[in-house]
Amino acid sequence: MKLTQAPYTYALEKDYNANFTPTNQGTKENIFQAMNAAWTDWGIGSQYYMFGAIENSAANGGGRATHSGRAQEYGFNDWDNMYISTAAVNAFTYPNPVGGAPYTDPRAKFTFYGNAASGGATVYCEQCTGGAINFPFNAADPQGYFKWKKYEYYDRAKSYGAPISSINGQIIRFADVLLMLAETHIQQGEVGDAPRQYIDSVRARSGAVLYTTLGDKTNAMNLLMRERQLELCGEQVRYFDLIRWGIAKQTINAIRKSEPGDGKEPFRTSTCCSRSRTQKELQSQRSCRRAERMELSNRGI
């Protein structure tokens, strides 16, 4: 609550997408970020710091992590190693808070590239010399051809060529704080104006239809869960929310089983949660768990 009051001046950024651009360090919504600088040469750090080995020699930046590889790693016109899950994409379409008709949340177009029906962005390179280019949506892809837009800068470059991104990673921003405040009210059975106004302030910024009521505690909590999923999608928050709510295993299993082109591997409790007898086994177990968390967060599950 203190972060919403003087002497603090945090506020929601008027432009939602401004939180995920190279200039996001200066936004009034920023509370805590992982800082990155644009990679220019080996003197400031290793361009391929995430790989280690020869690229991280003393002559090649000494392994210093100066910038983010995320844009390159996730970029559909670059390494293209990450899909956003179809489940995450589908979450952006839900009943309109007014009337109940199918509604696509406007944050979809800032979060992923896709087709018009999904609500995702359908063009890129808007600021390129040659003008905007249609996103090459592949309807035949069995995985569902939806690609991350958040933390990318394909609006100004067709491709990156190598990891150079200076976009800071959001760890805590003011929208997250407002939704946490809403959740504290709901968890205590308070489902009136206080939590609704916190949720609606976050929705209003992106132009989403506002709620007039949150319903009972169960319904209010479901709305809050979805709001966090959409607002913070791709910010490595979702997995920890599911853990905190005690629904990680059943949620992830259901999603993985239904995911097209993927879906037959449930949450791997037998591999990562088995009892470790030696230090080496314990380290392996921890690495496995970290890998699972990263995979699920990267997919936006």
C-alpha positions as CSV (number, residue, x, y, z in Angstrom):
1,M,0.0,0.0,0.0
2,K,2.9,2.4,0.8
3,L,4.0,2.4,-2.9
4,T,0.7,4.0,-3.9
5,Q,1.2,6.9,-1.5
6,A,3.6,9.9,-1.0
7,P,6.6,10.2,-1.1
8,Y,6.4,7.6,-3.8
9,T,5.2,8.7,-7.3
10,Y,4.8,5.4,-9.1
11,A,1.9,5.3,-11.6
12,L,0.7,3.3,-14.5
13,E,2.4,4.2,-17.8
14,K,-0.1,5.7,-20.2
15,D,1.2,3.4,-23.0
16,Y,1.2,-0.3,-21.9
17,N,3.8,-1.2,-24.6
18,A,6.2,1.5,-23.3
19,N,7.1,-0.9,-20.4
20,F,8.8,-3.3,-22.9
21,T,10.9,-1.0,-25.1
22,P,14.5,0.1,-25.0
23,T,13.4,3.3,-23.2
24,N,11.5,1.5,-20.4
25,Q,14.0,2.5,-17.7
26,G,12.4,5.9,-17.5
27,T,8.8,4.8,-17.2
28,K,7.0,5.9,-14.0
29,E,5.6,2.3,-13.7
30,N,9.1,0.8,-13.2
31,I,9.8,-0.3,-9.6
32,F,12.5,-3.0,-10.1
33,Q,14.1,-4.1,-13.3
34,A,17.0,-6.3,-14.6
35,M,19.1,-3.6,-16.3
36,N,20.5,-4.2,-19.8
37,A,22.7,-2.1,-22.1
38,A,22.9,-2.3,-25.9
39,W,25.7,-4.5,-27.0
40,T,28.2,-2.6,-29.1
41,D,31.5,-4.5,-29.0
42,W,33.4,-7.2,-27.1
43,G,35.0,-4.6,-24.9
44,I,31.8,-4.1,-22.8
45,G,30.9,-7.8,-22.5
46,S,30.3,-11.1,-24.3
47,Q,27.7,-10.9,-27.0
48,Y,27.0,-14.6,-26.5
49,Y,27.3,-14.6,-22.7
50,M,24.6,-17.2,-22.3
51,F,26.7,-19.9,-24.0
52,G,29.9,-19.7,-22.0
53,A,32.9,-21.5,-23.5
54,I,35.1,-19.6,-26.0
55,E,32.8,-16.6,-26.4
56,N,33.3,-15.9,-22.7
57,S,37.1,-15.7,-22.8
58,A,38.9,-12.7,-21.4
59,A,39.4,-11.4,-24.9
60,N,35.7,-11.6,-25.6
61,G,34.2,-9.6,-22.8
62,G,35.1,-12.0,-20.0
63,G,31.6,-13.3,-19.8
64,R,30.0,-10.1,-18.5
65,A,26.3,-10.0,-19.0
66,T,25.7,-6.5,-20.3
67,H,22.6,-7.0,-22.4
68,S,19.6,-9.4,-22.9
69,G,19.5,-12.3,-25.3
70,R,15.7,-12.5,-25.0
71,A,14.8,-10.6,-28.2
72,Q,17.1,-12.8,-30.3
73,E,16.2,-16.0,-28.5
74,Y,12.4,-15.5,-28.8
75,G,12.4,-13.5,-32.1
76,F,10.4,-15.2,-34.9
77,N,12.8,-13.7,-37.5
78,D,15.9,-14.7,-35.5
79,W,16.6,-17.8,-33.4
80,D,12.9,-18.5,-33.0
81,N,13.3,-20.9,-30.0
82,M,10.1,-20.0,-28.2
83,Y,6.4,-20.3,-28.9
84,I,3.9,-18.6,-26.7
85,S,1.5,-21.4,-25.6
86,T,-1.8,-21.6,-27.3
87,A,-3.4,-21.7,-23.9
88,A,-1.9,-18.3,-23.1
89,V,-3.2,-17.0,-26.5
90,N,-6.7,-18.3,-25.8
91,A,-6.8,-16.7,-22.4
92,F,-6.9,-13.3,-24.1
93,T,-10.4,-14.1,-25.4
94,Y,-13.1,-14.3,-22.7
95,P,-16.7,-13.2,-22.0
96,N,-17.1,-9.5,-22.2
97,P,-17.6,-8.0,-18.7
98,V,-20.6,-6.1,-20.2
99,G,-23.0,-8.5,-21.8
100,G,-21.0,-11.7,-21.9
101,A,-20.3,-11.9,-25.6
102,P,-16.9,-13.2,-26.7
103,Y,-14.3,-10.5,-26.2
104,T,-10.6,-10.2,-27.1
105,D,-8.5,-8.3,-24.7
106,P,-6.5,-5.4,-26.3
107,R,-3.3,-6.4,-24.6
108,A,-3.1,-9.3,-27.0
109,K,-1.7,-7.2,-29.8
110,F,1.2,-6.0,-27.5
111,T,2.0,-9.5,-26.2
112,F,2.2,-11.8,-29.3
113,Y,2.2,-12.0,-33.0
114,G,-0.6,-14.1,-34.5
115,N,-3.7,-13.9,-36.8
116,A,-6.5,-11.4,-36.7
117,A,-8.8,-13.9,-34.9
118,S,-6.4,-14.2,-32.0
119,G,-6.2,-10.5,-31.4
120,G,-2.4,-10.7,-31.7
121,A,-0.3,-8.2,-33.8
122,T,-0.5,-9.0,-37.5
123,V,2.2,-6.7,-38.9
124,Y,5.7,-5.8,-37.9
125,C,8.5,-3.4,-39.0
126,E,6.2,-0.5,-38.8
127,Q,9.1,1.9,-38.4
128,C,11.3,0.2,-41.0
129,T,12.4,2.1,-44.1
130,G,10.3,-0.1,-46.4
131,G,7.2,0.1,-44.2
132,A,5.1,-2.5,-42.3
133,I,5.4,-6.2,-43.2
134,N,2.6,-8.7,-42.7
135,F,3.4,-11.3,-40.0
136,P,3.8,-14.6,-41.8
137,F,1.2,-16.6,-39.7
138,N,1.5,-20.3,-40.5
139,A,-2.0,-21.8,-40.0
140,A,-0.6,-25.3,-40.7
141,D,1.9,-25.2,-37.8
142,P,0.6,-28.0,-35.4
143,Q,2.0,-26.1,-32.4
144,G,0.0,-23.0,-33.2
145,Y,2.1,-20.3,-34.9
146,F,1.9,-17.6,-32.2
147,K,5.2,-15.7,-31.4
148,W,6.2,-13.4,-28.7
149,K,6.0,-9.6,-29.3
150,K,6.6,-8.4,-25.7
151,Y,10.3,-7.4,-25.2
152,E,10.9,-7.5,-29.0
153,Y,11.6,-4.5,-31.2
154,Y,10.5,-5.8,-34.6
155,D,8.6,-2.6,-35.0
156,R,11.9,-0.9,-36.0
157,A,14.1,-3.8,-37.2
158,K,13.3,-6.8,-39.4
159,S,15.8,-9.0,-37.5
160,Y,18.6,-8.6,-35.0
161,G,21.3,-11.0,-36.3
162,A,22.8,-11.5,-32.8
163,P,22.0,-10.9,-29.1
164,I,22.2,-7.1,-28.6
165,S,19.0,-6.1,-26.8
166,S,19.1,-3.2,-24.3
167,I,15.5,-3.7,-23.2
168,N,15.4,-4.0,-19.4
169,G,13.5,-7.0,-17.9
170,Q,10.6,-6.0,-15.7
171,I,10.7,-7.7,-12.3
172,I,8.2,-5.6,-10.4
173,R,6.1,-2.8,-12.0
174,F,3.2,-0.8,-10.6
175,A,0.5,-2.7,-12.3
176,D,1.7,-5.9,-10.5
177,V,1.5,-4.0,-7.2
178,L,-2.1,-2.8,-7.9
179,L,-3.2,-6.4,-8.7
180,M,-1.5,-7.7,-5.6
181,L,-3.5,-5.1,-3.6
182,A,-6.7,-6.3,-5.3
183,E,-5.8,-9.9,-4.4
184,T,-5.3,-9.0,-0.7
185,H,-8.8,-7.6,-0.6
186,I,-10.4,-10.6,-2.4
187,Q,-8.6,-13.1,-0.2
188,Q,-10.1,-11.5,2.8
189,G,-13.6,-11.7,1.3
190,E,-13.8,-8.0,0.3
191,V,-15.1,-8.1,-3.3
192,G,-16.6,-4.6,-3.6
193,D,-15.3,-1.3,-5.0
194,A,-11.7,-1.5,-3.5
195,P,-10.4,-4.5,-5.5
196,R,-12.6,-3.7,-8.5
197,Q,-11.0,-0.3,-8.8
198,Y,-7.5,-1.6,-8.6
199,I,-8.3,-4.2,-11.3
200,D,-10.2,-1.6,-13.5
201,S,-7.3,0.9,-13.3
202,V,-5.0,-1.7,-14.8
203,R,-7.5,-2.6,-17.5
204,A,-8.4,1.0,-18.3
205,R,-4.8,1.8,-19.2
206,S,-4.9,-0.6,-22.2
207,G,-8.5,0.2,-23.1
208,A,-10.0,-3.0,-21.9
209,V,-13.7,-3.1,-20.9
210,L,-14.1,-2.4,-17.2
211,Y,-15.9,-4.5,-14.6
212,T,-19.0,-3.1,-12.9
213,T,-18.9,-6.0,-10.3
214,L,-16.5,-8.8,-9.4
215,G,-19.3,-11.1,-8.1
216,D,-18.7,-13.4,-5.1
217,K,-15.3,-14.3,-3.7
218,T,-14.8,-17.3,-6.0
219,N,-15.6,-15.3,-9.1
220,A,-13.6,-12.3,-8.0
221,M,-10.5,-14.6,-7.5
222,N,-10.9,-16.1,-10.9
223,L,-11.1,-12.7,-12.5
224,L,-8.0,-11.6,-10.6
225,M,-6.1,-14.7,-11.7
226,R,-6.9,-14.1,-15.3
227,E,-6.0,-10.4,-15.0
228,R,-2.6,-11.3,-13.7
229,Q,-2.1,-13.8,-16.5
230,L,-2.9,-11.3,-19.2
231,E,-1.3,-8.1,-17.8
232,L,1.9,-9.9,-16.8
233,C,2.1,-12.5,-19.6
234,G,5.7,-13.3,-20.6
235,E,7.2,-11.5,-17.5
236,Q,8.1,-14.8,-15.7
237,V,5.4,-14.3,-13.1
238,R,2.8,-16.9,-14.0
239,Y,4.5,-20.0,-12.7
240,F,5.0,-18.5,-9.3
241,D,1.4,-17.3,-9.2
242,L,0.2,-20.8,-9.8
243,I,2.5,-22.1,-7.0
244,R,1.3,-19.5,-4.6
245,W,-2.4,-20.3,-5.4
246,G,-1.7,-24.0,-5.0
247,I,-2.9,-25.0,-8.5
248,A,0.4,-25.3,-10.4
249,K,0.3,-29.1,-11.0
250,Q,-3.3,-29.4,-12.2
251,T,-3.2,-26.2,-14.3
252,I,0.1,-27.1,-16.0
253,N,-0.9,-30.7,-16.6
254,A,-4.2,-29.7,-18.2
255,I,-2.5,-27.2,-20.4
256,R,0.3,-29.5,-21.5
257,K,-2.1,-32.3,-22.4
258,S,-4.3,-30.0,-24.5
259,E,-1.5,-28.1,-26.2
260,P,-1.4,-28.8,-30.0
261,G,1.8,-30.3,-31.3
262,D,3.1,-30.8,-27.7
263,G,0.6,-31.9,-25.3
264,K,1.3,-35.4,-24.1
265,E,3.9,-34.6,-21.4
266,P,2.5,-33.7,-18.0
267,F,4.3,-31.9,-15.3
268,R,7.4,-34.0,-14.6
269,T,7.2,-34.6,-10.9
270,S,8.8,-38.1,-11.0
271,T,12.0,-36.8,-12.6
272,C,12.6,-33.5,-10.7
273,C,11.0,-34.3,-7.3
274,S,12.5,-37.6,-6.6
275,R,14.6,-37.9,-3.4
276,S,18.2,-37.0,-3.8
277,R,20.9,-39.0,-1.9
278,T,24.0,-37.2,-3.0
279,Q,25.1,-33.6,-3.5
280,K,25.5,-34.3,-7.2
281,E,21.9,-35.7,-7.4
282,L,20.7,-32.6,-5.5
283,Q,22.4,-30.2,-7.9
284,S,20.9,-32.2,-10.8
285,Q,17.4,-32.0,-9.2
286,R,17.7,-28.2,-8.7
287,S,18.9,-27.8,-12.3
288,C,15.9,-29.8,-13.5
289,R,13.5,-27.7,-11.5
290,R,15.0,-24.5,-12.8
291,A,14.7,-25.8,-16.4
292,E,11.0,-26.6,-15.9
293,R,10.3,-23.2,-14.4
294,M,12.0,-21.4,-17.2
295,E,10.3,-23.5,-19.9
296,L,6.9,-22.9,-18.4
297,S,7.5,-19.2,-17.9
298,N,8.9,-18.8,-21.4
299,R,5.9,-20.4,-22.9
300,G,3.5,-18.1,-21.0
301,I,1.6,-21.0,-19.5
